[in-house]
Protein backbone atom coordinates (compact mmCIF):
# COMPACT_ATOMS: atom_id res chain seq x y z
CA UNK A 1 0.00 0.00 0.00
CA UNK A 2 1.36 3.39 -1.00
CA UNK A 3 0.80 6.17 1.47
CA UNK A 4 0.33 9.60 0.02
CA UNK A 5 1.75 12.50 1.94
CA UNK A 6 0.69 16.02 1.50
CA UNK A 7 3.51 18.42 0.89
CA UNK A 8 3.10 21.80 2.48
CA UNK A 9 4.43 24.75 0.58
CA UNK A 10 6.67 26.95 2.70
CA UNK A 11 5.14 30.26 3.64
CA UNK A 12 6.49 33.20 1.69
CA UNK A 13 6.84 36.64 3.16
CA UNK A 14 6.53 39.24 0.48
CA UNK A 15 6.19 42.47 2.39
CA UNK A 16 7.95 44.23 5.21
CA UNK A 17 4.68 44.32 7.15
CA UNK A 18 4.43 40.52 6.88
CA UNK A 19 7.97 40.11 8.18
CA UNK A 20 7.51 42.63 10.98
CA UNK A 21 4.25 40.96 11.98
CA UNK A 22 5.98 37.71 12.92
CA UNK A 23 6.80 37.18 16.58
CA UNK A 24 10.26 35.60 16.37
CA UNK A 25 11.92 36.43 19.70
CA UNK A 26 11.83 33.77 22.42
CA UNK A 27 10.61 34.49 25.95
CA UNK A 28 12.04 32.74 28.99
CA UNK A 29 10.36 32.57 32.42
CA UNK A 30 12.74 33.04 35.35
CA UNK A 31 11.71 32.25 38.92
CA UNK A 32 13.37 34.73 41.27
CA UNK A 33 13.64 33.11 44.69
CA UNK A 34 14.34 36.43 46.46
CA UNK A 35 11.04 37.78 45.15
CA UNK A 36 9.10 34.48 45.21
CA UNK A 37 7.91 35.45 41.75
CA UNK A 38 8.40 34.66 38.09
CA UNK A 39 9.73 37.31 35.73
CA UNK A 40 10.20 37.04 31.98
CA UNK A 41 13.10 38.00 29.73
CA UNK A 42 12.97 38.20 25.97
CA UNK A 43 15.65 37.24 23.51
CA UNK A 44 17.67 40.27 22.39
CA UNK A 45 16.81 41.77 19.03
CA UNK A 46 19.53 42.65 16.54
CA UNK A 47 19.60 46.23 17.83
CA UNK A 48 19.84 45.06 21.44
CA UNK A 49 22.69 42.66 20.64
CA UNK A 50 24.55 45.56 19.03
CA UNK A 51 24.08 47.58 22.23
CA UNK A 52 25.19 44.62 24.36
CA UNK A 53 28.30 44.14 22.21
CA UNK A 54 29.22 47.80 22.78
CA UNK A 55 29.19 47.13 26.56
CA UNK A 56 30.83 43.71 26.78
CA UNK A 57 34.49 43.06 27.35
CA UNK A 58 35.70 39.65 26.19
CA UNK A 59 37.86 37.61 28.54
CA UNK A 60 40.93 36.48 26.59
CA UNK A 61 41.13 32.75 25.97
CA UNK A 62 37.70 32.14 27.45
CA UNK A 63 34.18 31.90 26.12
CA UNK A 64 33.17 34.56 28.64
CA UNK A 65 32.46 38.25 28.98
CA UNK A 66 32.78 40.67 31.83
CA UNK A 67 30.45 43.57 32.57
CA UNK A 68 30.16 45.97 35.48
CA UNK A 69 26.97 45.41 37.51
CA UNK A 70 25.29 48.59 36.23
CA UNK A 71 25.79 47.39 32.63
CA UNK A 72 24.36 43.97 33.54
CA UNK A 73 21.34 45.85 34.89
CA UNK A 74 21.04 47.70 31.55
CA UNK A 75 20.93 44.38 29.71
CA UNK A 76 18.25 43.08 32.09
CA UNK A 77 16.25 46.32 31.80
CA UNK A 78 16.15 46.08 28.00
CA UNK A 79 15.17 42.37 28.07
CA UNK A 80 12.46 42.38 30.77
CA UNK A 81 9.06 41.59 29.30
CA UNK A 82 5.64 40.26 30.13
CA UNK A 83 4.76 36.63 29.40
CA UNK A 84 3.65 37.53 25.86
CA UNK A 85 7.07 39.05 25.07
CA UNK A 86 6.02 42.72 25.26
CA UNK A 87 8.96 44.73 26.66
CA UNK A 88 8.29 46.39 30.03
CA UNK A 89 11.59 48.22 30.56
CA UNK A 90 12.90 51.33 28.87
CA UNK A 91 15.29 50.80 26.00
CA UNK A 92 18.74 52.28 25.22
CA UNK A 93 18.31 55.83 23.96
CA UNK A 94 15.01 56.39 25.79
CA UNK A 95 14.85 58.97 28.55
CA UNK A 96 15.28 57.33 31.94
CA UNK A 97 16.87 54.10 30.65
CA UNK A 98 20.05 54.44 32.73
CA UNK A 99 18.10 55.55 35.83
CA UNK A 100 15.77 52.56 35.52
CA UNK A 101 18.75 50.22 35.17
CA UNK A 102 20.48 51.73 38.24
CA UNK A 103 17.34 51.15 40.31
CA UNK A 104 17.34 47.54 39.15
CA UNK A 105 21.04 47.25 40.05
CA UNK A 106 20.08 48.10 43.65
CA UNK A 107 17.88 45.00 43.90
CA UNK A 108 19.03 41.53 44.95
CA UNK A 109 22.32 40.57 43.27
CA UNK A 110 21.07 36.97 42.94
CA UNK A 111 17.93 38.23 41.17
CA UNK A 112 19.91 40.50 38.85
CA UNK A 113 22.40 37.75 37.99
CA UNK A 114 19.61 35.21 37.37
CA UNK A 115 17.81 37.59 35.00
CA UNK A 116 21.06 38.56 33.24
CA UNK A 117 22.09 34.93 32.70
CA UNK A 118 18.60 34.07 31.41
CA UNK A 119 18.77 36.98 28.94
CA UNK A 120 22.15 35.74 27.68
CA UNK A 121 20.91 32.14 27.48
CA UNK A 122 17.64 32.90 25.65
CA UNK A 123 19.58 35.14 23.23
CA UNK A 124 22.12 32.34 22.62
CA UNK A 125 25.02 34.71 23.08
CA UNK A 126 28.59 33.52 23.48
CA UNK A 127 31.94 35.19 23.10
CA UNK A 128 32.04 34.44 19.35
CA UNK A 129 28.75 36.27 18.74
CA UNK A 130 29.91 39.25 20.80
CA UNK A 131 33.23 39.40 18.94
CA UNK A 132 31.40 39.33 15.58
CA UNK A 133 29.02 42.10 16.68
CA UNK A 134 31.93 44.20 17.98
CA UNK A 135 33.75 43.86 14.64
CA UNK A 136 30.61 45.01 12.83
CA UNK A 137 30.28 47.99 15.20
CA UNK A 138 33.94 48.94 14.60
CA UNK A 139 33.48 48.66 10.83
CA UNK A 140 30.48 51.01 10.98
CA UNK A 141 32.45 53.69 12.86
C-alpha positions as CSV (number, residue, x, y, z in Angstrom):
1,X,0.0,0.0,0.0
2,X,1.4,3.4,-1.0
3,X,0.8,6.2,1.5
4,X,0.3,9.6,0.0
5,X,1.7,12.5,1.9
6,X,0.7,16.0,1.5
7,X,3.5,18.4,0.9
8,X,3.1,21.8,2.5
9,X,4.4,24.8,0.6
10,X,6.7,26.9,2.7
11,X,5.1,30.3,3.6
12,X,6.5,33.2,1.7
13,X,6.8,36.6,3.2
14,X,6.5,39.2,0.5
15,X,6.2,42.5,2.4
16,X,8.0,44.2,5.2
17,X,4.7,44.3,7.2
18,X,4.4,40.5,6.9
19,X,8.0,40.1,8.2
20,X,7.5,42.6,11.0
21,X,4.2,41.0,12.0
22,X,6.0,37.7,12.9
23,X,6.8,37.2,16.6
24,X,10.3,35.6,16.4
25,X,11.9,36.4,19.7
26,X,11.8,33.8,22.4
27,X,10.6,34.5,25.9
28,X,12.0,32.7,29.0
29,X,10.4,32.6,32.4
30,X,12.7,33.0,35.4
31,X,11.7,32.3,38.9
32,X,13.4,34.7,41.3
33,X,13.6,33.1,44.7
34,X,14.3,36.4,46.5
35,X,11.0,37.8,45.1
36,X,9.1,34.5,45.2
37,X,7.9,35.4,41.7
38,X,8.4,34.7,38.1
39,X,9.7,37.3,35.7
40,X,10.2,37.0,32.0
41,X,13.1,38.0,29.7
42,X,13.0,38.2,26.0
43,X,15.6,37.2,23.5
44,X,17.7,40.3,22.4
45,X,16.8,41.8,19.0
46,X,19.5,42.6,16.5
47,X,19.6,46.2,17.8
48,X,19.8,45.1,21.4
49,X,22.7,42.7,20.6
50,X,24.6,45.6,19.0
51,X,24.1,47.6,22.2
52,X,25.2,44.6,24.4
53,X,28.3,44.1,22.2
54,X,29.2,47.8,22.8
55,X,29.2,47.1,26.6
56,X,30.8,43.7,26.8
57,X,34.5,43.1,27.4
58,X,35.7,39.6,26.2
59,X,37.9,37.6,28.5
60,X,40.9,36.5,26.6
61,X,41.1,32.8,26.0
62,X,37.7,32.1,27.5
63,X,34.2,31.9,26.1
64,X,33.2,34.6,28.6
65,X,32.5,38.3,29.0
66,X,32.8,40.7,31.8
67,X,30.5,43.6,32.6
68,X,30.2,46.0,35.5
69,X,27.0,45.4,37.5
70,X,25.3,48.6,36.2
71,X,25.8,47.4,32.6
72,X,24.4,44.0,33.5
73,X,21.3,45.9,34.9
74,X,21.0,47.7,31.6
75,X,20.9,44.4,29.7
76,X,18.3,43.1,32.1
77,X,16.3,46.3,31.8
78,X,16.2,46.1,28.0
79,X,15.2,42.4,28.1
80,X,12.5,42.4,30.8
81,X,9.1,41.6,29.3
82,X,5.6,40.3,30.1
83,X,4.8,36.6,29.4
84,X,3.7,37.5,25.9
85,X,7.1,39.1,25.1
86,X,6.0,42.7,25.3
87,X,9.0,44.7,26.7
88,X,8.3,46.4,30.0
89,X,11.6,48.2,30.6
90,X,12.9,51.3,28.9
91,X,15.3,50.8,26.0
92,X,18.7,52.3,25.2
93,X,18.3,55.8,24.0
94,X,15.0,56.4,25.8
95,X,14.8,59.0,28.6
96,X,15.3,57.3,31.9
97,X,16.9,54.1,30.7
98,X,20.0,54.4,32.7
99,X,18.1,55.5,35.8
100,X,15.8,52.6,35.5
101,X,18.7,50.2,35.2
102,X,20.5,51.7,38.2
103,X,17.3,51.2,40.3
104,X,17.3,47.5,39.2
105,X,21.0,47.2,40.0
106,X,20.1,48.1,43.7
107,X,17.9,45.0,43.9
108,X,19.0,41.5,44.9
109,X,22.3,40.6,43.3
110,X,21.1,37.0,42.9
111,X,17.9,38.2,41.2
112,X,19.9,40.5,38.9
113,X,22.4,37.8,38.0
114,X,19.6,35.2,37.4
115,X,17.8,37.6,35.0
116,X,21.1,38.6,33.2
117,X,22.1,34.9,32.7
118,X,18.6,34.1,31.4
119,X,18.8,37.0,28.9
120,X,22.2,35.7,27.7
121,X,20.9,32.1,27.5
122,X,17.6,32.9,25.7
123,X,19.6,35.1,23.2
124,X,22.1,32.3,22.6
125,X,25.0,34.7,23.1
126,X,28.6,33.5,23.5
127,X,31.9,35.2,23.1
128,X,32.0,34.4,19.3
129,X,28.7,36.3,18.7
130,X,29.9,39.3,20.8
131,X,33.2,39.4,18.9
132,X,31.4,39.3,15.6
133,X,29.0,42.1,16.7
134,X,31.9,44.2,18.0
135,X,33.7,43.9,14.6
136,X,30.6,45.0,12.8
137,X,30.3,48.0,15.2
138,X,33.9,48.9,14.6
139,X,33.5,48.7,10.8
140,X,30.5,51.0,11.0
141,X,32.4,53.7,12.9
